[in-house]
Amino acid sequence: MKRFRTILAFAPRYRGLIVLGFVCLVASRTLALAVPKILGRSLDEITRGPALDPDFVAAAAILLVAVSAVLGAAHFGMRWFLITTSRRMERDLRNHLFGHLLTLDPAFYQRRATGDLMSRASFDVEQVRLAIGPGVMYIANTIFVVPLALALMLAASVPLSLVAILPLSGIAVVGRILAPRMQILSRKVQESAGRLSTRAQESFAGARVVKVFAREENEIREFDGESKTYLEASMRLAWVNALLRPSLMALEGVGSLVLLFAGGRLIVGGEFTVGQLLTFYAYQRLLVWPMIAIGWVLGLFQRGAAAMIRIDEILAARPLVPEPADPVEPGPVRGDIEIRGLTFAYDGTPVLRDVSLAVPAGTSLAVVGPTGSGKSTLAGLLLRQHPVPEGTVFLDGIDLTRWPTKALRSSIGAVPQETVLFSDTIRANIAFGRPEAPLEAVVEAARKAGLDGEVAAFPAGFETLLGERGVNLSGGQKQRTALARALLLSPPVLILDDAFSSVDTETEERILASLAGELRGRTTILVSHRVSTVRRADRIAVLDQGRIVETGTHDELLRLGGRYAALERRQRLAREVEALA
């Protein structure tokens, strides 16, 4: 059970249910062993002929009915308490896994396929539950029943016990041979299921792209290929299972045949009564299911162990940005940002080099530069989505590495470059950071983002249900929904990472004009490749190959005649050409 220590850590909170379950298990198995004794004794009384005692028969019948009723109730209690516990532990493990996933950084999700993570959180967790629920229950049943049944059989007849048990001992040998193979095949099936889930998820999420490029047939072929791989792995596992079960049943049949033959000879020789043989046979039958269950439970444990390995792989992942060892409890956030000699690299590749900037509280800083210059990385570092070098970034004079993550991020409203919307209403998406916000506040945030008019045109307005990732909105509408979500928080610091890239310049001008009052007095970081977006900022920084090459106001940088001025000229000419066209 060492492999399952992660889920077993939740067992103590269900100690009462587990104890009741095992009490019911002991009671049901004890009564199951009593039933053959009652039947055997009754059969011997009935075969006595004229000496039959009617009162004994009536008493035996009443006793048998009573014992069977209590046995049924105890068996129900055993399953109810133990399986209910395993279901609750499954829920705890799934919640624990989900909560852990939410602590991991964006870089983790860039390395992992969504479908594979979903498979581990659903299919693999279910396999673990089967192992620690039904698997443990049947193992406990075997541990309790087998020694008692064997003791009763040996007490009745040692030679006949050996004859009855010998064929059943082959079950352990079969399980020993096939169990390792089952673990290997189980893991292959689970990994294939993860790839299949990923392929389906990506095809559904990218349905528009698939249709635009007429790649439906290719997607079908790719999915069919993954399906065949999953089928082949499943069939190999099914083949081992199919070999295991008949082998166990055959051994059980041989055991019964040998017992009846040897027991019949004892009856003929007068050494055994018919009732004694019936009792003995019933004990052997009680041994059969635990022995067969060993093979089945071995399969459960092998699949559960393979699943637990995959789950533990995720739980072993640690966030690149841990909570600070010596956090500082900040007061009300003013929004004063300072960057001192910041150098940052991804896997040894420098992205930012010796960046120094100061953004006084209540002012705005725009960051422009070509693609790959490090603009979004800088925004991500301010949100501490990446490990920030100590002594390089400060908010209100406090090193960012000492800010509690929740306090830091709740003080910063961010509109990321990649817009993420949920399959919920527009209202719920805007109010994601403030679920309790009244409709009036949601509408006002949408108005500031230039979205209210378009939402009003939808049949259900703000209660319009969005598809996956907001598929029924345009790119510009998605960005404005994300902007309204950030504005609703009214944070002291606002980071807009290319938040207007999907809207035309005219719409952008209208949004920026409506935001002028909203941004006044709030520290704002504007990341963009458009001069039209950043020209109103109090200060503009030009990034190139990870270095700050120019800083100043819009007018100052134009007079400088450097890279910012060249960028402004190119974009102005592009707009003029577009207008002529």
MARLUMVO-338737 format. One line per field, with one value per residue (C-alpha): residue in one letter; x, y, z. Coordinates in steps of 0.5 Angstrom, whole numbers, plus 2048, in hexadecimal, padded with zeros to 3 digits. Layout:
MARLUMVO-338737
r [A;...]
px [X;...]
py [Y;...]
pz [Z;...]
END
This chain:
MARLUMVO-338737
r [M;K;R;F;R;T;I;L;A;F;A;P;R;Y;R;G;L;I;V;L;G;F;V;C;L;V;A;S;R;T;L;A;L;A;V;P;K;I;L;G;R;S;L;D;E;I;T;R;G;P;A;L;D;P;D;F;V;A;A;A;A;I;L;L;V;A;V;S;A;V;L;G;A;A;H;F;G;M;R;W;F;L;I;T;T;S;R;R;M;E;R;D;L;R;N;H;L;F;G;H;L;L;T;L;D;P;A;F;Y;Q;R;R;A;T;G;D;L;M;S;R;A;S;F;D;V;E;Q;V;R;L;A;I;G;P;G;V;M;Y;I;A;N;T;I;F;V;V;P;L;A;L;A;L;M;L;A;A;S;V;P;L;S;L;V;A;I;L;P;L;S;G;I;A;V;V;G;R;I;L;A;P;R;M;Q;I;L;S;R;K;V;Q;E;S;A;G;R;L;S;T;R;A;Q;E;S;F;A;G;A;R;V;V;K;V;F;A;R;E;E;N;E;I;R;E;F;D;G;E;S;K;T;Y;L;E;A;S;M;R;L;A;W;V;N;A;L;L;R;P;S;L;M;A;L;E;G;V;G;S;L;V;L;L;F;A;G;G;R;L;I;V;G;G;E;F;T;V;G;Q;L;L;T;F;Y;A;Y;Q;R;L;L;V;W;P;M;I;A;I;G;W;V;L;G;L;F;Q;R;G;A;A;A;M;I;R;I;D;E;I;L;A;A;R;P;L;V;P;E;P;A;D;P;V;E;P;G;P;V;R;G;D;I;E;I;R;G;L;T;F;A;Y;D;G;T;P;V;L;R;D;V;S;L;A;V;P;A;G;T;S;L;A;V;V;G;P;T;G;S;G;K;S;T;L;A;G;L;L;L;R;Q;H;P;V;P;E;G;T;V;F;L;D;G;I;D;L;T;R;W;P;T;K;A;L;R;S;S;I;G;A;V;P;Q;E;T;V;L;F;S;D;T;I;R;A;N;I;A;F;G;R;P;E;A;P;L;E;A;V;V;E;A;A;R;K;A;G;L;D;G;E;V;A;A;F;P;A;G;F;E;T;L;L;G;E;R;G;V;N;L;S;G;G;Q;K;Q;R;T;A;L;A;R;A;L;L;L;S;P;P;V;L;I;L;D;D;A;F;S;S;V;D;T;E;T;E;E;R;I;L;A;S;L;A;G;E;L;R;G;R;T;T;I;L;V;S;H;R;V;S;T;V;R;R;A;D;R;I;A;V;L;D;Q;G;R;I;V;E;T;G;T;H;D;E;L;L;R;L;G;G;R;Y;A;A;L;E;R;R;Q;R;L;A;R;E;V;E;A;L;A]
px [800;806;805;7FE;800;7FE;7F7;7F7;7F9;7F2;7F0;7F0;7EA;7E6;7E8;7E1;7DE;7E4;7E4;7DC;7DE;7E3;7DE;7D9;7DE;7E0;7D8;7D6;7DC;7DB;7D4;7D6;7DA;7D4;7CF;7D3;7D3;7CB;7CA;7CE;7CB;7C4;7C6;7C8;7C2;7BD;7C1;7C0;7B9;7B4;7B8;7B7;7B6;7B1;7B2;7BA;7B8;7B3;7B9;7BE;7BA;7B8;7C0;7C2;7BD;7BF;7C7;7C6;7C2;7C7;7CD;7C9;7C9;7D0;7D2;7CE;7D2;7D9;7D8;7D4;7D9;7E0;7DD;7DB;7E1;7E5;7E0;7E2;7E9;7E9;7E6;7EB;7F0;7ED;7EC;7F4;7F6;7F2;7F4;7FB;7FB;7F8;7FF;803;806;804;80A;808;802;806;80A;803;7FD;7F7;7F4;7F9;7F8;7F0;7F1;7F6;7F0;7EB;7ED;7F3;7EF;7EA;7EF;7F2;7EB;7EA;7F0;7EF;7E8;7E5;7ED;7EE;7E7;7E8;7EF;7ED;7E7;7ED;7F1;7EB;7E8;7ED;7F1;7EA;7E7;7EE;7EE;7E7;7E9;7EF;7EB;7E6;7EB;7F2;7F3;7ED;7EF;7F6;7F2;7ED;7F2;7F8;7F4;7F3;7FA;7FB;7F7;7FD;802;7FE;7FD;804;806;801;800;807;805;7FE;801;805;7FF;7FB;800;800;7F9;7F8;7FE;7FA;7F3;7F7;7F9;7F3;7EF;7F5;7F3;7EC;7EC;7F1;7ED;7E6;7EA;7ED;7E7;7E6;7EE;7EC;7E6;7EA;7F0;7EB;7EF;7E9;7EB;7F2;7F0;7EB;7F1;7F5;7F0;7EF;7F6;7F6;7F0;7F3;7F9;7F4;7F0;7F7;7F9;7F2;7F2;7F9;7F6;7F0;7F3;7F7;7F1;7ED;7F3;7F3;7EC;7EB;7F1;7EE;7E8;7EB;7EF;7E9;7E5;7EA;7EA;7E3;7E3;7E9;7E5;7DF;7E3;7E7;7E1;7DC;7E1;7E1;7DA;7DA;7DF;7DB;7E0;7DC;7D4;7D1;7D0;7D7;7D9;7D4;7D7;7DE;7DC;7D9;7E0;7E3;7DF;7E0;7E7;7E6;7E4;7E9;7EE;7EB;7EB;7F2;7F3;7EE;7F0;7F8;7F5;7F2;7F8;7FC;7F8;7F7;7FF;800;7FB;7FE;805;802;7FE;804;808;804;804;80B;80B;80D;80B;811;80F;80E;80B;810;814;814;80D;80C;805;804;7FF;7FB;7FE;800;803;80A;80E;815;81A;821;826;821;824;820;821;81D;821;827;825;825;81F;81F;826;828;821;820;819;815;80E;80C;805;7FF;803;803;809;808;80D;80E;812;813;810;815;818;815;80F;80B;810;811;809;809;80F;80B;805;80B;809;810;816;818;81F;820;821;81F;817;814;80D;80C;813;812;816;811;814;811;80A;805;803;7FB;7FC;801;7FC;7F6;7F9;7FA;7F5;7F8;7F5;7FA;7FC;7F8;7F1;7EE;7E6;7E2;7DC;7D7;7D3;7D6;7D5;7D8;7DE;7DF;7DD;7E2;7E7;7E1;7DB;7D7;7D7;7D0;7CE;7CE;7D6;7D7;7D3;7D7;7DE;7DB;7DA;7E1;7E4;7DF;7DB;7D4;7D1;7D3;7D1;7CA;7C9;7C9;7C3;7C4;7C9;7CE;7CB;7CD;7D0;7D7;7DA;7E1;7E6;7E1;7E0;7DA;7DD;7E2;7E9;7E8;7E2;7E6;7EB;7E6;7E3;7EA;7EB;7E4;7E6;7EC;7E9;7E3;7E9;7EB;7F2;7F7;7FC;7F9;7FE;7FB;7FF;7FD;7F6;7F4;7F7;7F1;7ED;7EE;7F1;7EA;7E7;7EE;7EE;7E7;7E8;7EF;7EB;7E5;7EB;7EF;7EB;7EB;7F3;7F4;7F7;7F8;7FF;7FF;803;801;805;804;807;802;804;7FD;7FC;802;803;7FE;803;807;80D;80F;814;817;819;81E;821;81F;823;820;822;81E;81A;816;80F;80C;80E;815;816;813;818;81E;81D;81F;81B;815;814;816;810;80B;80D;80C;805;803;805;801;7FB;7FB;7FC;7F6;7F2;7F3;7F1]
py [800;805;807;809;80E;814;812;80E;815;816;810;813;818;812;80D;80C;80A;805;802;801;7FE;7F9;7F7;7F6;7F2;7ED;7EC;7EA;7E6;7E2;7E1;7DF;7D9;7D8;7D6;7D0;7CD;7CE;7CB;7C5;7C4;7C4;7C0;7BA;7BB;7BA;7B4;7B1;7AE;7AD;7AF;7B6;7BC;7C1;7C6;7C6;7C7;7CD;7D0;7CF;7D2;7D8;7D8;7D8;7DE;7E2;7E1;7E2;7E9;7EB;7E9;7ED;7F3;7F2;7F1;7F8;7FC;7F9;7FB;802;804;802;804;80B;80C;80A;80F;815;814;814;81B;81D;81A;81E;824;824;823;828;82D;82B;82C;833;835;833;839;83A;837;830;830;832;82B;827;825;827;821;81D;821;820;818;818;81C;817;810;810;812;80D;807;809;809;802;800;803;802;7FB;7F8;7FA;7F7;7F0;7F0;7F1;7EB;7E6;7E8;7E6;7E1;7DC;7DB;7D9;7D5;7D1;7D0;7CD;7C9;7C6;7C5;7C1;7BD;7BE;7BA;7BC;7C3;7C2;7BF;7C5;7CA;7C8;7CA;7D1;7D2;7D3;7D9;7DD;7DA;7DD;7E4;7E4;7E3;7E7;7ED;7F1;7F0;7F3;7F9;7FB;7FA;7FE;804;804;804;80A;80E;80C;80F;815;816;815;81A;81F;81E;81F;825;828;827;829;830;831;82F;836;835;82E;830;836;832;82C;827;823;81D;81E;81F;818;814;817;815;80F;80D;80F;80B;805;805;806;800;7FC;7FD;7FC;7F5;7F3;7F4;7F1;7EB;7EA;7EB;7E6;7E1;7E2;7E1;7DB;7D8;7DA;7D7;7D0;7D0;7D1;7CB;7C6;7C8;7C6;7C0;7BD;7BF;7BB;7B5;7B5;7B7;7B1;7AC;7AE;7AE;7A7;7A5;7A7;7AD;7B3;7B4;7B8;7BE;7BE;7BE;7C3;7C8;7C6;7C8;7CE;7D0;7CF;7D3;7D9;7D8;7D8;7DF;7E2;7DE;7E1;7E8;7E8;7E7;7ED;7F1;7F0;7F3;7F9;7FA;7FA;7FF;803;803;805;80B;80D;80E;813;817;817;81A;820;821;820;827;82D;834;838;83E;83B;83F;844;841;847;84B;852;854;85A;860;864;863;86A;867;86A;865;865;860;860;85C;857;851;84B;845;83F;838;83C;840;848;84B;852;855;85A;85D;863;867;86B;86C;871;86F;872;873;86F;86B;869;863;862;85E;859;852;84E;854;852;856;851;84E;854;854;84D;84F;855;84F;84B;845;844;843;84B;84C;84E;856;858;859;85D;85F;865;864;85C;857;853;84D;84E;850;84A;848;849;850;852;84F;852;859;858;858;855;854;84E;84E;847;849;843;843;83D;83A;83E;844;84B;84E;848;849;850;84F;849;84D;850;84B;84F;855;858;858;860;85F;85A;85E;864;860;85E;865;867;862;864;85D;85F;861;85B;856;85A;858;850;84D;84B;852;850;84A;847;840;840;83A;837;83C;841;83E;842;849;84C;84D;855;853;84E;853;858;853;852;859;85A;854;858;85F;85C;85A;862;860;865;862;860;85C;85C;857;858;859;85D;858;855;85C;861;868;86B;867;867;86F;86F;86A;86E;874;871;86E;875;876;86F;86F;876;875;86D;86A;867;863;863;85E;85F;85F;865;86C;86E;86A;86D;874;876;873;877;874;86F;86A;866;85F;85C;855;855;85C;863;867;86D;871;877;87A;879;880;87F;879;87B;881;87C;879;872;86B;86E;873;86E;86A;870;871;86A;86A;870;86F;868;86B;870;86B;867;86D;86E;867]
pz [800;800;7F9;7FB;801;7FE;7FE;804;808;807;80B;812;811;80F;815;818;811;810;817;816;80F;812;818;813;80F;815;816;80F;80E;815;814;80D;810;815;80F;80C;813;814;80D;80F;815;813;80D;812;816;810;80D;814;811;817;81C;819;81F;81C;821;81F;818;819;81E;818;813;818;819;812;810;816;815;80D;80F;813;80E;809;80D;80F;808;806;80B;80A;802;804;809;806;7FF;801;804;7FE;7FA;7FF;7FF;7F7;7F8;7FC;7F8;7F2;7F6;7F8;7F1;7EE;7F4;7F3;7EB;7ED;7F0;7EA;7E6;7DF;7DC;7DF;7DB;7D5;7D5;7D7;7D2;7D5;7D3;7D7;7DD;7DD;7DC;7E2;7E6;7E4;7E1;7E6;7EC;7EB;7EA;7F1;7F4;7F1;7F5;7FB;7FB;7F9;7F8;800;802;7FE;801;808;806;804;80A;80F;80B;809;80F;813;80D;80D;814;814;80E;812;818;814;810;80E;808;805;806;803;7FD;7FD;7FD;7F9;7F2;7F5;7F7;7EF;7EF;7F3;7EE;7E8;7EB;7ED;7E5;7E2;7E7;7E5;7DE;7E0;7E3;7DD;7D8;7DD;7DD;7D5;7D5;7D9;7D5;7CF;7D2;7D4;7CD;7CA;7CE;7CC;7C5;7C6;7CA;7C5;7BF;7C3;7C6;7BF;7BB;7B7;7B5;7B3;7AE;7AB;7A9;7A7;7AB;7AE;7AA;7AD;7B4;7B3;7B1;7B7;7BC;7B9;7B9;7C1;7C2;7BE;7C3;7C9;7C6;7C5;7CC;7CF;7CC;7CE;7D5;7D4;7D1;7D8;7DC;7D7;7D9;7E0;7E1;7DE;7E1;7E8;7E6;7E3;7EA;7EE;7EA;7EB;7F2;7F3;7EF;7F3;7F9;7F7;7F5;7FB;800;7FC;7FE;805;805;802;807;80D;80F;80D;80D;807;80C;80E;806;805;80A;808;801;803;806;800;7FC;801;7FF;7F8;7F7;7FC;7F7;7F1;7F4;7F5;7EE;7EC;7F2;7F0;7E9;7ED;7F1;7EB;7E7;7ED;7EE;7E7;7E8;7EE;7EB;7E6;7EB;7F0;7EA;7EA;7F1;7F1;7ED;7F0;7EF;7EC;7F0;7F7;7FD;800;806;80A;807;809;80A;806;808;803;7FC;7F9;7F2;7F2;7EE;7ED;7E9;7EA;7E6;7E4;7E0;7DE;7DA;7D8;7D8;7D8;7D2;7D4;7D3;7D7;7D8;7DE;7DD;7E2;7E2;7E7;7E7;7ED;7F0;7EC;7E5;7DF;7DB;7D4;7D2;7CA;7C6;7C0;7C1;7C6;7C9;7D0;7D1;7D4;7D8;7DB;7DD;7DF;7E4;7E7;7E8;7EB;7E6;7E5;7EB;7EC;7EE;7F5;7F5;7EE;7EE;7F4;7F5;7FA;7FC;7FE;7FA;7F6;7F8;7FF;7FD;7FF;7F8;7F9;7FC;7F6;7F1;7F4;7F4;7EC;7E7;7E1;7DA;7D7;7CF;7CF;7D1;7D5;7D5;7D9;7D6;7DA;7D9;7D7;7DE;7E2;7DE;7DF;7E6;7E7;7EC;7F0;7EF;7F4;7F0;7EE;7E7;7E7;7E8;7E3;7DE;7E0;7DF;7D8;7D6;7D8;7D4;7CE;7CE;7D1;7CA;7C7;7CD;7CD;7C6;7C8;7C9;7D0;7D2;7D7;7D9;7D2;7D3;7D0;7CC;7CE;7CE;7CC;7C5;7C4;7C5;7C0;7C2;7C3;7C8;7CC;7CD;7CF;7D4;7D7;7D8;7DB;7E0;7E2;7E3;7E7;7EC;7EC;7EE;7F0;7EB;7E4;7DF;7D8;7D4;7CC;7CE;7C8;7C3;7C0;7C0;7BA;7BB;7BB;7C1;7C4;7C4;7C7;7CD;7CF;7CF;7D4;7D8;7D9;7DF;7E2;7E1;7E4;7EB;7EA;7E8;7E1;7DD;7D6;7D1;7CA;7C3;7C1;7C2;7C2;7C8;7CC;7CA;7D0;7D5;7DA;7D8;7D2;7D2;7CC;7CD;7C8;7C9;7D0;7D1;7D2;7CC;7CD;7D2;7D2;7D1;7CA;7C8;7CA;7C7;7C0;7C1;7C3;7BC;7BE;7BE;7C1;7BB;7B6;7B9;7B9;7B2;7AF;7B3;7B0;7A9;7AA;7AC;7A7;7A2;7A5;7A5;79D;79C]
END
